[in-house]
Every structure is written in C-alpha cells, then in structure tokens.
C-alpha cells in the first residue's frame, strides 16, 4: 500500500519492574530472542512497507539513539524526547508535531503482536473509522487492559486489568490515530492513552473500531513475562516472514 502513515513507537518508560534483569539498559533494548526488543518491532514495520518511524524516548534515550541512529531496517528514524514522564497519551501528544502524515500508527514499545499491519490499515480505511484499536482474543490474563466490542466491530468499552474479567478481547497496544485529534490533547500533560484518552474519545462518540488479530500479545513488563517472551518470540520473525 502506498502513502503509508508514520509509525510511532512508545519506548520512553524506565522499566523499573524489569531493572533486576536489564540493569540500566532501557526496557525496549532488552535482548529478547537474541536481539534488542525494539528491533522486532522495527522489522515488523519494515515487512509491511513502513518507511518513517518516530521513537518516543525518555529514559536512557541516548542509548536508543546510539543503537538505531537516523536510519534502521530501511526506515528513517526520528526521535521525540520527553524530559519528564508524560504517560502514553502525553508521549503521543509530545510527538505529534513530528508526524508528516495525517494518520499515525502507534505501537507500545514493550509488547509484540504478530499482527497483519497492512490489513489493519486497510480495514481502518474501508470502515472509515476515526480511531482503530488492535485487539487479540482474551486468554484469561488479568494484568492488561481488556476491550469490549459489538458484533459490528465497534468498540463499546474498556476495562483496565482485573476489572476486565469476562471481556472478549485484550488490548494489543497498537492503534491508528488521526494527528488532528491528537493535537487537541493539551501538550506537556501527563496522561494515559489507554485509561484516559481512548475512553474519553469513546464517550465523545468518536468512531472507534477494533481489529481482531489472532496472535498473542507478548509483553516484557516484568521479569516473569520477560522470560516467557524469550520462549514465545523465539523464531517469531522467521515465522512471520513465511506468511
């Protein structure tokens, strides 16, 4: 698909819970399946033809800059720096003025889902959605956000962590958002994309759609999940490239 939007990867967190494993290395550079975790995300973007990625960096941002530079995996890389923690929503707003496209693909930098990013964008455009949220079928986890949707694919509600018991989907942390809407968020404010902005946009009556992926959402937020990711993502890139 031509004229792909910019991608934004949120990789500014300090990864405090993972510090016993990673030390001073930023969470997004922690080695998973033999390579820095962020490389898995950038290679996924590259497979789907993305050519420009904005990295929202904070903690140990110079380490991330030194690793990737201005070009990586065939993509141009630019950096949005936050000097104080802004939360996921604040980080998206902080990066918004760097977007060169009217629509942006946003990805959490500490989770991986083997999602068909091309179909995600195609369905977003075909449905004329304002916002699209990638989800995966619920697997019994209660340590991540859950999502409710109707039979028509319209998102109807969010439930954070243990509150989401019974929800059919888990939030995969991948979104398509319009730049104009992001620019309406007050700049410099610490705010959560998942807990505040998305539920607020839903209450405003925005056209929010879900896209259901069939792979699991693998994250590295704790030492236990980091170890599980080593097994889950071993060979993931090779398997994805075959499809």
C-alpha positions in Angstrom: 0.0 0.0 0.0 1.4 3.4 -0.9 1.4 6.5 1.2 1.7 4.6 4.5 1.4 6.7 7.6 4.2 7.4 10.0 4.7 4.9 12.8 5.2 6.0 16.4 6.8 3.6 18.9 6.4 4.4 22.6 9.7 3.5 24.2 10.3 6.1 26.9 9.5 4.1 30.0 12.1 3.4 32.7 11.1 -0.3 33.0 11.5 -0.1 36.8 10.0 -3.6 37.4 12.5 -5.1 34.9 15.5 -3.4 36.3 16.7 -6.6 38.1 17.1 -8.2 34.7 18.1 -5.3 32.5 20.1 -3.1 34.8 20.5 0.4 33.3 19.6 -0.8 29.8 16.2 0.7 28.7 13.5 -2.0 28.6 12.9 -1.6 24.9 16.6 -2.5 24.2 16.5 -5.7 26.4 17.5 -8.7 24.4 14.6 -11.0 23.5 15.1 -14.0 21.3 18.7 -12.9 20.7 18.1 -9.3 19.7 17.0 -5.9 21.2 13.3 -6.0 21.6 12.8 -2.8 19.5 14.4 -4.5 16.5 11.5 -7.0 16.5 9.0 -4.1 16.2 11.0 -2.2 13.5 11.4 -5.3 11.4 7.7 -5.9 11.7 7.1 -2.3 10.4 9.6 -2.8 7.6 7.9 -6.0 6.4 4.7 -4.1 5.9 6.4 -1.3 4.0 6.6 1.5 6.6 9.4 3.9 5.8 9.4 6.5 8.6 9.2 5.8 12.3 9.1 8.3 15.3 10.5 6.9 18.5 9.1 8.5 21.7 12.1 8.2 24.0 12.7 9.2 27.6 14.8 7.0 30.0 18.3 6.3 28.6 17.2 7.9 25.3 20.8 8.3 24.2 21.3 4.6 24.3 18.4 4.1 21.9 19.7 6.9 19.6 23.2 5.4 19.6 21.8 2.0 18.7 19.5 3.0 15.8 20.8 6.3 14.6 18.8 8.1 11.9 18.1 5.0 9.8 17.3 1.5 10.7 15.8 -1.5 9.0 15.4 0.6 5.8 13.4 3.2 7.6 14.0 6.8 8.5 14.1 7.2 12.3 13.3 10.5 14.1 13.1 11.0 17.9 10.6 12.7 20.2 12.2 13.3 23.5 10.5 13.7 26.9 12.5 15.1 29.7 9.8 14.3 32.3 7.4 11.3 32.3 4.3 12.1 30.2 2.5 8.7 30.2 1.5 7.0 27.0 -1.0 9.7 25.9 1.3 12.5 26.8 4.1 10.9 24.8 1.8 10.6 21.7 1.0 14.3 22.0 4.6 15.2 22.5 5.5 13.5 19.3 2.5 14.8 17.2 4.3 17.8 15.7 6.8 15.4 14.2 4.2 13.5 12.2 4.3 14.1 8.5 1.1 12.1 7.9 -2.5 12.8 8.9 -2.8 9.4 10.3 -0.3 7.6 12.6 0.2 4.0 13.6 1.0 3.9 17.3 2.7 0.9 18.9 3.7 0.2 22.5 7.5 -0.4 22.6 7.3 -3.2 25.2 4.9 -5.6 23.6 4.8 -7.6 20.3 1.8 -9.0 18.5 2.2 -10.8 15.2 -0.4 -8.5 13.6 -1.0 -8.0 9.9 -0.4 -4.3 9.9 -1.3 -3.9 6.3 -4.8 -5.4 6.8 -5.2 -3.3 10.0 -4.7 -0.1 7.9 -6.9 -1.4 5.0 -9.8 -2.2 7.3 -9.4 1.2 9.1 -9.8 3.0 5.8 -12.5 0.7 4.5 -14.6 1.2 7.6 -14.0 4.9 7.6 -13.0 4.7 11.3 -11.7 7.7 13.1 -9.7 5.5 15.5 -8.8 1.8 15.3 -7.6 -0.4 18.1 -5.9 -3.7 17.6 -7.1 -6.5 19.9 -6.4 -10.2 20.4 -8.8 -12.8 21.9 -8.8 -12.9 25.7 -6.6 -15.6 27.2 -7.5 -15.4 30.8 -4.9 -12.7 31.7 -6.0 -10.0 34.1 -2.7 -8.0 34.0 -3.5 -6.0 30.9 -6.3 -3.9 29.5 -9.5 -5.6 28.2 -11.8 -4.4 25.4 -15.5 -4.9 24.7 -16.9 -4.6 21.1 -20.2 -5.3 19.4 -20.8 -7.6 16.5 -20.2 -4.8 14.0 -16.7 -4.3 15.3 -17.4 -1.0 17.1 -15.5 -0.6 20.4 -18.0 -0.3 23.2 -15.9 -0.2 26.4 -12.5 -0.6 28.1 -11.7 -2.3 31.4 -8.2 -2.0 32.9 -6.5 -5.1 34.3 -8.5 -7.1 36.8 -11.6 -5.1 36.1 -11.8 -6.7 32.7 -13.0 -10.2 33.7 -15.3 -11.6 31.1 -14.2 -9.2 28.3 -13.7 -11.0 25.0 -10.5 -9.2 23.9 -7.2 -7.9 25.2 -5.8 -4.5 24.1 -2.7 -5.3 21.9 -1.3 -1.8 22.3 -1.4 -0.9 18.6 -3.6 1.9 17.3 -4.4 4.1 14.3 -5.0 7.7 15.4 -5.6 10.9 13.4 -3.0 13.6 14.0 -5.7 16.3 14.2 -7.3 14.6 17.2 -4.0 14.0 19.0 -3.2 17.7 18.6 -6.3 18.6 20.6 -4.7 17.0 23.7 -3.1 19.6 26.0 0.7 19.5 25.5 3.1 18.8 28.4 0.5 17.0 30.4 1.0 13.5 31.9 -1.9 11.4 30.6 -2.7 7.8 29.7 -3.7 6.8 26.2 -5.4 3.7 27.5 -7.1 4.9 30.7 -8.0 8.5 29.8 -7.8 9.5 26.1 -9.3 6.4 24.4 -12.2 6.1 26.9 -12.8 9.8 26.6 -12.9 9.7 22.8 -15.3 6.8 23.1 -17.6 8.9 25.4 -17.5 11.7 22.9 -19.0 9.4 20.2 -15.9 9.1 18.1 -15.9 6.3 15.5 -13.7 3.7 17.3 -13.3 0.3 15.7 -11.5 -2.9 16.7 -9.3 -5.0 14.5 -9.0 -8.6 15.8 -5.6 -10.2 15.4 -5.2 -13.9 16.2 -1.7 -13.9 17.7 -1.0 -13.5 21.4 0.2 -10.1 22.7 3.6 -10.7 24.3 5.0 -8.1 26.6 8.2 -7.8 28.6 7.0 -5.6 31.5 8.0 -7.9 34.4 10.9 -10.4 34.9 8.4 -13.3 34.6 6.9 -12.0 31.3 10.3 -11.2 30.0 11.4 -14.8 30.5 8.1 -16.0 28.9 8.8 -13.7 25.9 12.1 -15.4 25.3 10.3 -18.6 24.6 7.2 -17.1 22.9 9.2 -15.0 20.4 11.9 -17.5 19.5 11.7 -17.7 15.7 8.7 -15.3 15.6 10.3 -13.1 12.9 11.1 -16.1 10.7 7.6 -17.5 11.1 6.0 -14.1 10.2 8.2 -13.7 7.1 7.0 -17.0 5.7 3.3 -15.9 5.7 
